[in-house]
Amino acid sequence: MEIVHDPGRIDFLARYLTQLKKAAAEIDLRGYFQWSLMDNFEWAKGYSERFGLIFTDYQTQQRICKDSAYWYKELICTNGKSLGE
């Protein structure tokens, strides 16, 4: 199995979702969804930037879960318990 490391994505999501969790204590927040599940074509950047949780090999169309996908799965399974207070 191939591995795609993306510690920057995990760091970004952890910081973003920690702040969202804090905001949820103050506002009527009904949900959140991760913007991009897979790397894909973006009108402004084409295929030059990758930001999804799942790596897409554009030549073979193979999909590989990145480290951030496994991190996000654990976050969901624990209802965000690993996020800071």
N, CA, C and O atoms as a CHARMM CRD file, in Angstrom:
* protein
*
  340
    1    1 MET  N      0.83800  -1.18000   0.00000 PROA 1      0.00000
    2    1 MET  CA     0.00000   0.00000   0.00000 PROA 1      0.00000
    3    1 MET  C      0.88500   1.24600   0.00000 PROA 1      0.00000
    4    1 MET  O      1.88600   1.30800   0.71400 PROA 1      0.00000
    5    2 GLU  N      0.51500   2.21200  -0.78900 PROA 2      0.00000
    6    2 GLU  CA     1.25800   3.45900  -0.86300 PROA 2      0.00000
    7    2 GLU  C      0.80700   4.40700   0.24100 PROA 2      0.00000
    8    2 GLU  O     -0.32900   4.34300   0.71000 PROA 2      0.00000
    9    3 ILE  N      1.71500   5.28400   0.64600 PROA 3      0.00000
   10    3 ILE  CA     1.42400   6.23800   1.71500 PROA 3      0.00000
   11    3 ILE  C      1.67300   7.64500   1.19500 PROA 3      0.00000
   12    3 ILE  O      2.68100   7.90700   0.53800 PROA 3      0.00000
   13    4 VAL  N      0.74400   8.54700   1.49600 PROA 4      0.00000
   14    4 VAL  CA     0.91100   9.95400   1.12200 PROA 4      0.00000
   15    4 VAL  C      0.87400  10.76200   2.41300 PROA 4      0.00000
   16    4 VAL  O     -0.15300  10.84900   3.08600 PROA 4      0.00000
   17    5 HSD  N      2.02200  11.35000   2.74100 PROA 5      0.00000
   18    5 HSD  CA     2.11800  12.15800   3.95300 PROA 5      0.00000
   19    5 HSD  C      1.72500  13.60100   3.63400 PROA 5      0.00000
   20    5 HSD  O      2.16900  14.16300   2.63200 PROA 5      0.00000
   21    6 ASP  N      0.90200  14.18800   4.47900 PROA 6      0.00000
   22    6 ASP  CA     0.51900  15.59000   4.31100 PROA 6      0.00000
   23    6 ASP  C      0.33000  16.24900   5.67600 PROA 6      0.00000
   24    6 ASP  O     -0.78300  16.62600   6.04300 PROA 6      0.00000
   25    7 PRO  N      1.43800  16.38500   6.43100 PROA 7      0.00000
   26    7 PRO  CA     1.33100  16.96300   7.77800 PROA 7      0.00000
   27    7 PRO  C      0.79300  18.38700   7.79000 PROA 7      0.00000
   28    7 PRO  O      0.14400  18.79000   8.75500 PROA 7      0.00000
   29    8 GLY  N      1.04900  19.15200   6.73800 PROA 8      0.00000
   30    8 GLY  CA     0.52100  20.51500   6.66900 PROA 8      0.00000
   31    8 GLY  C     -0.99900  20.53700   6.63300 PROA 8      0.00000
   32    8 GLY  O     -1.62300  21.40100   7.25000 PROA 8      0.00000
   33    9 ARG  N     -1.59500  19.59900   5.91900 PROA 9      0.00000
   34    9 ARG  CA    -3.06300  19.51000   5.84200 PROA 9      0.00000
   35    9 ARG  C     -3.62900  19.14500   7.22200 PROA 9      0.00000
   36    9 ARG  O     -4.62700  19.72100   7.65500 PROA 9      0.00000
   37   10 ILE  N     -2.99800  18.20000   7.90300 PROA 10     0.00000
   38   10 ILE  CA    -3.46200  17.81000   9.24000 PROA 10     0.00000
   39   10 ILE  C     -3.36000  19.00300  10.18700 PROA 10     0.00000
   40   10 ILE  O     -4.28800  19.27200  10.94900 PROA 10     0.00000
   41   11 ASP  N     -2.24600  19.71200  10.14100 PROA 11     0.00000
   42   11 ASP  CA    -2.06100  20.87900  11.00400 PROA 11     0.00000
   43   11 ASP  C     -3.13100  21.93500  10.72300 PROA 11     0.00000
   44   11 ASP  O     -3.73400  22.47600  11.65000 PROA 11     0.00000
   45   12 PHE  N     -3.36300  22.22600   9.44400 PROA 12     0.00000
   46   12 PHE  CA    -4.37900  23.20800   9.08000 PROA 12     0.00000
   47   12 PHE  C     -5.74800  22.79400   9.59600 PROA 12     0.00000
   48   12 PHE  O     -6.44200  23.59200  10.22600 PROA 12     0.00000
   49   13 LEU  N     -6.14300  21.55000   9.33400 PROA 13     0.00000
   50   13 LEU  CA    -7.46700  21.08300   9.76500 PROA 13     0.00000
   51   13 LEU  C     -7.59700  21.09200  11.28400 PROA 13     0.00000
   52   13 LEU  O     -8.64000  21.47800  11.81300 PROA 13     0.00000
   53   14 ALA  N     -6.55900  20.67500  11.98200 PROA 14     0.00000
   54   14 ALA  CA    -6.60600  20.65800  13.44700 PROA 14     0.00000
   55   14 ALA  C     -6.79900  22.07200  13.99700 PROA 14     0.00000
   56   14 ALA  O     -7.62400  22.29100  14.88400 PROA 14     0.00000
   57   15 ARG  N     -6.03700  23.02800  13.46700 PROA 15     0.00000
   58   15 ARG  CA    -6.17600  24.40800  13.93500 PROA 15     0.00000
   59   15 ARG  C     -7.54000  24.98700  13.56300 PROA 15     0.00000
   60   15 ARG  O     -8.18400  25.63600  14.38800 PROA 15     0.00000
   61   16 TYR  N     -7.97000  24.76100  12.35300 PROA 16     0.00000
   62   16 TYR  CA    -9.25900  25.28200  11.88600 PROA 16     0.00000
   63   16 TYR  C    -10.42100  24.69300  12.68700 PROA 16     0.00000
   64   16 TYR  O    -11.30000  25.42000  13.15100 PROA 16     0.00000
   65   17 LEU  N    -10.41400  23.38500  12.84100 PROA 17     0.00000
   66   17 LEU  CA   -11.52600  22.73200  13.53400 PROA 17     0.00000
   67   17 LEU  C    -11.51600  22.99600  15.04000 PROA 17     0.00000
   68   17 LEU  O    -12.56800  22.97100  15.67800 PROA 17     0.00000
   69   18 THR  N    -10.34600  23.24700  15.60500 PROA 18     0.00000
   70   18 THR  CA   -10.28100  23.63900  17.01700 PROA 18     0.00000
   71   18 THR  C    -10.99200  24.97900  17.21000 PROA 18     0.00000
   72   18 THR  O    -11.75100  25.15000  18.16400 PROA 18     0.00000
   73   19 GLN  N    -10.74900  25.91500  16.31300 PROA 19     0.00000
   74   19 GLN  CA   -11.42500  27.21400  16.40400 PROA 19     0.00000
   75   19 GLN  C    -12.92200  27.08500  16.12700 PROA 19     0.00000
   76   19 GLN  O    -13.73300  27.77800  16.74000 PROA 19     0.00000
   77   20 LEU  N    -13.28100  26.20000  15.20700 PROA 20     0.00000
   78   20 LEU  CA   -14.69400  25.97300  14.92400 PROA 20     0.00000
   79   20 LEU  C    -15.40300  25.38000  16.14100 PROA 20     0.00000
   80   20 LEU  O    -16.54600  25.72700  16.43900 PROA 20     0.00000
   81   21 LYS  N    -14.70700  24.48100  16.83600 PROA 21     0.00000
   82   21 LYS  CA   -15.26800  23.88400  18.05000 PROA 21     0.00000
   83   21 LYS  C    -15.50400  24.96200  19.11200 PROA 21     0.00000
   84   21 LYS  O    -16.53200  24.95200  19.79000 PROA 21     0.00000
   85   22 LYS  N    -14.55600  25.88600  19.25500 PROA 22     0.00000
   86   22 LYS  CA   -14.72800  26.98700  20.20300 PROA 22     0.00000
   87   22 LYS  C    -15.91900  27.85700  19.81000 PROA 22     0.00000
   88   22 LYS  O    -16.71100  28.25500  20.66400 PROA 22     0.00000
   89   23 ALA  N    -16.04200  28.14700  18.53000 PROA 23     0.00000
   90   23 ALA  CA   -17.15300  28.97500  18.04500 PROA 23     0.00000
   91   23 ALA  C    -18.49200  28.28900  18.28500 PROA 23     0.00000
   92   23 ALA  O    -19.48800  28.95000  18.57600 PROA 23     0.00000
   93   24 ALA  N    -18.51600  26.97600  18.16300 PROA 24     0.00000
   94   24 ALA  CA   -19.77000  26.22100  18.33100 PROA 24     0.00000
   95   24 ALA  C    -20.34600  26.37600  19.72900 PROA 24     0.00000
   96   24 ALA  O    -21.54800  26.19500  19.92800 PROA 24     0.00000
   97   25 ALA  N    -19.50800  26.70800  20.69300 PROA 25     0.00000
   98   25 ALA  CA   -19.99300  26.94400  22.05300 PROA 25     0.00000
   99   25 ALA  C    -20.74500  28.27600  22.15000 PROA 25     0.00000
  100   25 ALA  O    -21.48000  28.51000  23.10900 PROA 25     0.00000
  101   26 GLU  N    -20.55800  29.13800  21.16100 PROA 26     0.00000
  102   26 GLU  CA   -21.13800  30.47900  21.19300 PROA 26     0.00000
  103   26 GLU  C    -22.21900  30.72200  20.13500 PROA 26     0.00000
  104   26 GLU  O    -23.06700  31.60000  20.29500 PROA 26     0.00000
  105   27 ILE  N    -22.18200  29.94800  19.06800 PROA 27     0.00000
  106   27 ILE  CA   -23.10500  30.20000  17.94900 PROA 27     0.00000
  107   27 ILE  C    -23.91600  28.94400  17.62700 PROA 27     0.00000
  108   27 ILE  O    -23.61800  27.84900  18.10400 PROA 27     0.00000
  109   28 ASP  N    -24.92600  29.13100  16.82200 PROA 28     0.00000
  110   28 ASP  CA   -25.75400  28.01000  16.37200 PROA 28     0.00000
  111   28 ASP  C    -25.08700  27.36700  15.15200 PROA 28     0.00000
  112   28 ASP  O    -25.39900  27.70600  14.01100 PROA 28     0.00000
  113   29 LEU  N    -24.18700  26.45600  15.40700 PROA 29     0.00000
  114   29 LEU  CA   -23.45300  25.75800  14.34800 PROA 29     0.00000
  115   29 LEU  C    -24.09000  24.39400  14.15400 PROA 29     0.00000
  116   29 LEU  O    -24.10800  23.57500  15.07400 PROA 29     0.00000
  117   30 ARG  N    -24.60400  24.15100  12.97900 PROA 30     0.00000
  118   30 ARG  CA   -25.35500  22.91800  12.73700 PROA 30     0.00000
  119   30 ARG  C    -24.58900  21.86500  11.97600 PROA 30     0.00000
  120   30 ARG  O    -25.06200  20.73700  11.84400 PROA 30     0.00000
  121   31 GLY  N    -23.43100  22.19900  11.47800 PROA 31     0.00000
  122   31 GLY  CA   -22.67400  21.18800  10.75200 PROA 31     0.00000
  123   31 GLY  C    -21.42700  21.75300  10.10800 PROA 31     0.00000
  124   31 GLY  O    -21.21300  22.96500  10.07400 PROA 31     0.00000
  125   32 TYR  N    -20.62200  20.86100   9.60500 PROA 32     0.00000
  126   32 TYR  CA   -19.39000  21.19300   8.90700 PROA 32     0.00000
  127   32 TYR  C    -19.14600  20.08200   7.90400 PROA 32     0.00000
  128   32 TYR  O    -19.40500  18.91300   8.19200 PROA 32     0.00000
  129   33 PHE  N    -18.65500  20.43300   6.74300 PROA 33     0.00000
  130   33 PHE  CA   -18.22500  19.40400   5.81400 PROA 33     0.00000
  131   33 PHE  C    -16.85600  19.76500   5.26400 PROA 33     0.00000
  132   33 PHE  O    -16.53600  20.93700   5.06600 PROA 33     0.00000
  133   34 GLN  N    -16.06800  18.75100   5.02700 PROA 34     0.00000
  134   34 GLN  CA   -14.74300  18.95000   4.45400 PROA 34     0.00000
  135   34 GLN  C    -14.90700  19.33500   2.98800 PROA 34     0.00000
  136   34 GLN  O    -15.58600  18.63800   2.23500 PROA 34     0.00000
  137   35 TRP  N    -14.29700  20.42900   2.58400 PROA 35     0.00000
  138   35 TRP  CA   -14.53100  20.98800   1.25500 PROA 35     0.00000
  139   35 TRP  C    -14.16500  20.01400   0.13900 PROA 35     0.00000
  140   35 TRP  O    -14.94900  19.83500  -0.79400 PROA 35     0.00000
  141   36 SER  N    -13.02000  19.39400   0.20800 PROA 36     0.00000
  142   36 SER  CA   -12.61600  18.54600  -0.90800 PROA 36     0.00000
  143   36 SER  C    -12.15900  17.18600  -0.42000 PROA 36     0.00000
  144   36 SER  O    -11.17800  17.06200   0.31300 PROA 36     0.00000
  145   37 LEU  N    -12.88100  16.18700  -0.83700 PROA 37     0.00000
  146   37 LEU  CA   -12.52000  14.82500  -0.49200 PROA 37     0.00000
  147   37 LEU  C    -11.29700  14.36400  -1.27900 PROA 37     0.00000
  148   37 LEU  O    -10.38200  13.76400  -0.71400 PROA 37     0.00000
  149   38 MET  N    -11.28100  14.64400  -2.58400 PROA 38     0.00000
  150   38 MET  CA   -10.18900  14.18300  -3.44100 PROA 38     0.00000
  151   38 MET  C     -9.49500  15.34600  -4.12600 PROA 38     0.00000
  152   38 MET  O    -10.08200  16.40400  -4.35100 PROA 38     0.00000
  153   39 ASP  N     -8.22200  15.12100  -4.45400 PROA 39     0.00000
  154   39 ASP  CA    -7.53400  16.06800  -5.31800 PROA 39     0.00000
  155   39 ASP  C     -8.31600  16.13000  -6.62300 PROA 39     0.00000
  156   39 ASP  O     -8.75600  15.10600  -7.14600 PROA 39     0.00000
  157   40 ASN  N     -8.48200  17.33100  -7.13600 PROA 40     0.00000
  158   40 ASN  CA    -9.23900  17.45800  -8.37300 PROA 40     0.00000
  159   40 ASN  C     -8.81400  18.70200  -9.14500 PROA 40     0.00000
  160   40 ASN  O     -7.91200  19.42300  -8.72100 PROA 40     0.00000
  161   41 PHE  N     -9.45200  18.94400 -10.25500 PROA 41     0.00000
  162   41 PHE  CA    -9.18400  20.12000 -11.07000 PROA 41     0.00000
  163   41 PHE  C     -9.87600  21.33400 -10.45900 PROA 41     0.00000
  164   41 PHE  O    -11.06300  21.28600 -10.13700 PROA 41     0.00000
  165   42 GLU  N     -9.13500  22.40500 -10.30500 PROA 42     0.00000
  166   42 GLU  CA    -9.69500  23.66300  -9.82500 PROA 42     0.00000
  167   42 GLU  C     -9.54900  24.69600 -10.93100 PROA 42     0.00000
  168   42 GLU  O     -8.49300  24.78700 -11.55700 PROA 42     0.00000
  169   43 TRP  N    -10.58000  25.46200 -11.17500 PROA 43     0.00000
  170   43 TRP  CA   -10.56300  26.42100 -12.27800 PROA 43     0.00000
  171   43 TRP  C     -9.41500  27.41000 -12.17600 PROA 43     0.00000
  172   43 TRP  O     -8.80500  27.74300 -13.19300 PROA 43     0.00000
  173   44 ALA  N     -9.10800  27.88100 -11.00200 PROA 44     0.00000
  174   44 ALA  CA    -8.06200  28.89200 -10.85200 PROA 44     0.00000
  175   44 ALA  C     -6.65200  28.31600 -10.93200 PROA 44     0.00000
  176   44 ALA  O     -5.73700  28.99900 -11.39200 PROA 44     0.00000
  177   45 LYS  N     -6.46000  27.07800 -10.49600 PROA 45     0.00000
  178   45 LYS  CA    -5.11000  26.49700 -10.40000 PROA 45     0.00000
  179   45 LYS  C     -4.91500  25.24400 -11.24100 PROA 45     0.00000
  180   45 LYS  O     -3.80300  24.72000 -11.30800 PROA 45     0.00000
  181   46 GLY  N     -5.94900  24.76100 -11.87200 PROA 46     0.00000
  182   46 GLY  CA    -5.82900  23.52800 -12.64900 PROA 46     0.00000
  183   46 GLY  C     -5.53100  22.34700 -11.73900 PROA 46     0.00000
  184   46 GLY  O     -6.17400  22.16800 -10.70500 PROA 46     0.00000
  185   47 TYR  N     -4.55700  21.55000 -12.12900 PROA 47     0.00000
  186   47 TYR  CA    -4.14300  20.39900 -11.31800 PROA 47     0.00000
  187   47 TYR  C     -2.88300  20.68700 -10.51000 PROA 47     0.00000
  188   47 TYR  O     -2.29300  19.77000  -9.94000 PROA 47     0.00000
  189   48 SER  N     -2.46400  21.95400 -10.45400 PROA 48     0.00000
  190   48 SER  CA    -1.17400  22.29400  -9.84400 PROA 48     0.00000
  191   48 SER  C     -1.14900  22.20400  -8.32400 PROA 48     0.00000
  192   48 SER  O     -0.08400  21.99600  -7.74400 PROA 48     0.00000
  193   49 GLU  N     -2.28200  22.35200  -7.67200 PROA 49     0.00000
  194   49 GLU  CA    -2.31800  22.25700  -6.21000 PROA 49     0.00000
  195   49 GLU  C     -3.17700  21.07400  -5.79400 PROA 49     0.00000
  196   49 GLU  O     -4.21800  20.79800  -6.39000 PROA 49     0.00000
  197   50 ARG  N     -2.71900  20.38200  -4.76000 PROA 50     0.00000
  198   50 ARG  CA    -3.45700  19.23000  -4.22900 PROA 50     0.00000
  199   50 ARG  C     -3.90900  19.57100  -2.81700 PROA 50     0.00000
  200   50 ARG  O     -3.10900  20.00200  -1.98600 PROA 50     0.00000
  201   51 PHE  N     -5.17700  19.37900  -2.55500 PROA 51     0.00000
  202   51 PHE  CA    -5.68200  19.76400  -1.23900 PROA 51     0.00000
  203   51 PHE  C     -6.73600  18.81000  -0.70800 PROA 51     0.00000
  204   51 PHE  O     -7.29700  19.06500   0.35800 PROA 51     0.00000
  205   52 GLY  N     -7.01900  17.75900  -1.38400 PROA 52     0.00000
  206   52 GLY  CA    -8.00300  16.79500  -0.92200 PROA 52     0.00000
  207   52 GLY  C     -7.43400  15.85700   0.13200 PROA 52     0.00000
  208   52 GLY  O     -6.22500  15.82900   0.36600 PROA 52     0.00000
  209   53 LEU  N     -8.30200  15.10200   0.75600 PROA 53     0.00000
  210   53 LEU  CA    -7.88700  14.09800   1.73600 PROA 53     0.00000
  211   53 LEU  C     -7.43300  12.80500   1.04900 PROA 53     0.00000
  212   53 LEU  O     -6.76500  11.96600   1.65400 PROA 53     0.00000
  213   54 ILE  N     -7.80200  12.66700  -0.20300 PROA 54     0.00000
  214   54 ILE  CA    -7.44900  11.47200  -0.96500 PROA 54     0.00000
  215   54 ILE  C     -6.63400  11.89600  -2.18400 PROA 54     0.00000
  216   54 ILE  O     -7.06700  12.73000  -2.98000 PROA 54     0.00000
  217   55 PHE  N     -5.45600  11.31000  -2.31000 PROA 55     0.00000
  218   55 PHE  CA    -4.56800  11.58500  -3.43700 PROA 55     0.00000
  219   55 PHE  C     -5.12500  10.92400  -4.68900 PROA 55     0.00000
  220   55 PHE  O     -5.54200   9.76600  -4.65600 PROA 55     0.00000
  221   56 THR  N     -5.13000  11.66200  -5.79200 PROA 56     0.00000
  222   56 THR  CA    -5.55400  11.11100  -7.07200 PROA 56     0.00000
  223   56 THR  C     -4.36400  11.09500  -8.01700 PROA 56     0.00000
  224   56 THR  O     -3.77100  12.13500  -8.30200 PROA 56     0.00000
  225   57 ASP  N     -4.01700   9.90400  -8.50200 PROA 57     0.00000
  226   57 ASP  CA    -3.00300   9.78300  -9.54000 PROA 57     0.00000
  227   57 ASP  C     -3.73400  10.06300 -10.85100 PROA 57     0.00000
  228   57 ASP  O     -4.51800   9.23500 -11.31300 PROA 57     0.00000
  229   58 TYR  N     -3.48200  11.21900 -11.44700 PROA 58     0.00000
  230   58 TYR  CA    -4.25700  11.64300 -12.60500 PROA 58     0.00000
  231   58 TYR  C     -4.03600  10.76400 -13.83000 PROA 58     0.00000
  232   58 TYR  O     -4.90500  10.68300 -14.69900 PROA 58     0.00000
  233   59 GLN  N     -2.88400  10.10700 -13.90800 PROA 59     0.00000
  234   59 GLN  CA    -2.62000   9.24600 -15.06500 PROA 59     0.00000
  235   59 GLN  C     -3.34800   7.91300 -14.95700 PROA 59     0.00000
  236   59 GLN  O     -3.89800   7.42200 -15.94300 PROA 59     0.00000
  237   60 THR  N     -3.35300   7.32000 -13.75300 PROA 60     0.00000
  238   60 THR  CA    -3.96600   5.98900 -13.59300 PROA 60     0.00000
  239   60 THR  C     -5.35000   6.05100 -12.96300 PROA 60     0.00000
  240   60 THR  O     -6.08500   5.06400 -12.97700 PROA 60     0.00000
  241   61 GLN  N     -5.70900   7.21400 -12.40700 PROA 61     0.00000
  242   61 GLN  CA    -6.95800   7.41700 -11.67100 PROA 61     0.00000
  243   61 GLN  C     -7.00100   6.62900 -10.35400 PROA 61     0.00000
  244   61 GLN  O     -8.06600   6.49400  -9.75100 PROA 61     0.00000
  245   62 GLN  N     -5.86000   6.11300  -9.90800 PROA 62     0.00000
  246   62 GLN  CA    -5.79100   5.43100  -8.61300 PROA 62     0.00000
  247   62 GLN  C     -5.97400   6.46100  -7.50800 PROA 62     0.00000
  248   62 GLN  O     -5.46300   7.57800  -7.59200 PROA 62     0.00000
  249   63 ARG  N     -6.71000   6.07200  -6.47000 PROA 63     0.00000
  250   63 ARG  CA    -6.91700   6.93100  -5.31300 PROA 63     0.00000
  251   63 ARG  C     -6.18800   6.32000  -4.11600 PROA 63     0.00000
  252   63 ARG  O     -6.23300   5.11000  -3.89700 PROA 63     0.00000
  253   64 ILE  N     -5.51300   7.18200  -3.34600 PROA 64     0.00000
  254   64 ILE  CA    -4.77300   6.74500  -2.16700 PROA 64     0.00000
  255   64 ILE  C     -5.14000   7.66800  -1.01800 PROA 64     0.00000
  256   64 ILE  O     -4.99600   8.88600  -1.12900 PROA 64     0.00000
  257   65 CYS  N     -5.60700   7.10300   0.07600 PROA 65     0.00000
  258   65 CYS  CA    -5.91800   7.92800   1.25500 PROA 65     0.00000
  259   65 CYS  C     -4.62800   8.53200   1.80100 PROA 65     0.00000
  260   65 CYS  O     -3.64000   7.83000   2.01500 PROA 65     0.00000
  261   66 LYS  N     -4.65300   9.83300   2.02000 PROA 66     0.00000
  262   66 LYS  CA    -3.51600  10.52200   2.61600 PROA 66     0.00000
  263   66 LYS  C     -3.58200  10.35100   4.13400 PROA 66     0.00000
  264   66 LYS  O     -4.60700   9.93800   4.67700 PROA 66     0.00000
  265   67 ASP  N     -2.48600  10.67100   4.80500 PROA 67     0.00000
  266   67 ASP  CA    -2.48400  10.63000   6.26800 PROA 67     0.00000
  267   67 ASP  C     -3.63100  11.45700   6.83900 PROA 67     0.00000
  268   67 ASP  O     -4.22900  11.08000   7.84700 PROA 67     0.00000
  269   68 SER  N     -3.93900  12.58600   6.19600 PROA 68     0.00000
  270   68 SER  CA    -5.01300  13.45200   6.68800 PROA 68     0.00000
  271   68 SER  C     -6.37100  12.75800   6.62300 PROA 68     0.00000
  272   68 SER  O     -7.24100  13.04200   7.44600 PROA 68     0.00000
  273   69 ALA  N     -6.57000  11.86600   5.67600 PROA 69     0.00000
  274   69 ALA  CA    -7.83800  11.12700   5.59000 PROA 69     0.00000
  275   69 ALA  C     -7.99300  10.21100   6.79600 PROA 69     0.00000
  276   69 ALA  O     -9.07800  10.10900   7.36900 PROA 69     0.00000
  277   70 TYR  N     -6.91000   9.54800   7.17900 PROA 70     0.00000
  278   70 TYR  CA    -6.97000   8.67500   8.36300 PROA 70     0.00000
  279   70 TYR  C     -7.14500   9.50000   9.63500 PROA 70     0.00000
  280   70 TYR  O     -7.87800   9.10100  10.54000 PROA 70     0.00000
  281   71 TRP  N     -6.47200  10.65200   9.70500 PROA 71     0.00000
  282   71 TRP  CA    -6.62300  11.54800  10.85400 PROA 71     0.00000
  283   71 TRP  C     -8.07300  12.03300  10.95300 PROA 71     0.00000
  284   71 TRP  O     -8.65900  12.03300  12.03600 PROA 71     0.00000
  285   72 TYR  N     -8.64100  12.44200   9.83100 PROA 72     0.00000
  286   72 TYR  CA   -10.01000  12.95300   9.80900 PROA 72     0.00000
  287   72 TYR  C    -11.01200  11.85900  10.17700 PROA 72     0.00000
  288   72 TYR  O    -11.99400  12.12000  10.87200 PROA 72     0.00000
  289   73 LYS  N    -10.76500  10.65100   9.71500 PROA 73     0.00000
  290   73 LYS  CA   -11.62600   9.52000  10.06800 PROA 73     0.00000
  291   73 LYS  C    -11.64800   9.32400  11.59000 PROA 73     0.00000
  292   73 LYS  O    -12.71300   9.15200  12.18300 PROA 73     0.00000
  293   74 GLU  N    -10.47200   9.35300  12.21200 PROA 74     0.00000
  294   74 GLU  CA   -10.38800   9.19600  13.66500 PROA 74     0.00000
  295   74 GLU  C    -11.09300  10.35200  14.37600 PROA 74     0.00000
  296   74 GLU  O    -11.76400  10.14800  15.38800 PROA 74     0.00000
  297   75 LEU  N    -10.94100  11.54700  13.85200 PROA 75     0.00000
  298   75 LEU  CA   -11.60400  12.71400  14.42800 PROA 75     0.00000
  299   75 LEU  C    -13.12300  12.54100  14.41100 PROA 75     0.00000
  300   75 LEU  O    -13.80400  12.83700  15.39300 PROA 75     0.00000
  301   76 ILE  N    -13.63900  12.06000  13.29000 PROA 76     0.00000
  302   76 ILE  CA   -15.07700  11.84000  13.16000 PROA 76     0.00000
  303   76 ILE  C    -15.54700  10.73700  14.10800 PROA 76     0.00000
  304   76 ILE  O    -16.57200  10.87000  14.77700 PROA 76     0.00000
  305   77 CYS  N    -14.77900   9.64400  14.15300 PROA 77     0.00000
  306   77 CYS  CA   -15.16900   8.50600  14.99800 PROA 77     0.00000
  307   77 CYS  C    -15.20700   8.86500  16.47700 PROA 77     0.00000
  308   77 CYS  O    -15.96500   8.26100  17.23600 PROA 77     0.00000
  309   78 THR  N    -14.40600   9.83100  16.89800 PROA 78     0.00000
  310   78 THR  CA   -14.35900  10.22400  18.30700 PROA 78     0.00000
  311   78 THR  C    -15.12100  11.51000  18.57100 PROA 78     0.00000
  312   78 THR  O    -15.03800  12.07600  19.66100 PROA 78     0.00000
  313   79 ASN  N    -15.86100  11.97100  17.57500 PROA 79     0.00000
  314   79 ASN  CA   -16.64100  13.20500  17.68000 PROA 79     0.00000
  315   79 ASN  C    -15.76500  14.39500  18.10400 PROA 79     0.00000
  316   79 ASN  O    -16.18600  15.23700  18.89800 PROA 79     0.00000
  317   80 GLY  N    -14.55400  14.44600  17.56700 PROA 80     0.00000
  318   80 GLY  CA   -13.67900  15.58100  17.79500 PROA 80     0.00000
  319   80 GLY  C    -12.97700  15.63600  19.12700 PROA 80     0.00000
  320   80 GLY  O    -12.48100  16.69600  19.50800 PROA 80     0.00000
  321   81 LYS  N    -12.91500  14.53500  19.85100 PROA 81     0.00000
  322   81 LYS  CA   -12.30300  14.55500  21.18600 PROA 81     0.00000
  323   81 LYS  C    -10.83100  14.91700  21.17400 PROA 81     0.00000
  324   81 LYS  O    -10.31200  15.41800  22.17100 PROA 81     0.00000
  325   82 SER  N    -10.14500  14.67300  20.06100 PROA 82     0.00000
  326   82 SER  CA    -8.70200  14.97200  20.02000 PROA 82     0.00000
  327   82 SER  C     -8.41300  16.44900  19.77000 PROA 82     0.00000
  328   82 SER  O     -7.25600  16.86400  19.83200 PROA 82     0.00000
  329   83 LEU  N     -9.42800  17.24000  19.49300 PROA 83     0.00000
  330   83 LEU  CA    -9.20100  18.66600  19.28100 PROA 83     0.00000
  331   83 LEU  C     -8.97700  19.37700  20.60400 PROA 83     0.00000
  332   83 LEU  O     -9.52600  18.98800  21.63500 PROA 83     0.00000
  333   84 GLY  N     -8.16600  20.42000  20.56100 PROA 84     0.00000
  334   84 GLY  CA    -7.89700  21.18900  21.77200 PROA 84     0.00000
  335   84 GLY  C     -9.13400  21.86500  22.30500 PROA 84     0.00000
  336   84 GLY  O    -10.11700  22.05000  21.58700 PROA 84     0.00000
  337   85 GLU  N     -9.08100  22.22100  23.53700 PROA 85     0.00000
  338   85 GLU  CA   -10.21600  22.90000  24.19800 PROA 85     0.00000
  339   85 GLU  C    -10.08400  24.39000  24.08000 PROA 85     0.00000
  340   85 GLU  O    -10.93900  25.12600  24.57200 PROA 85     0.00000
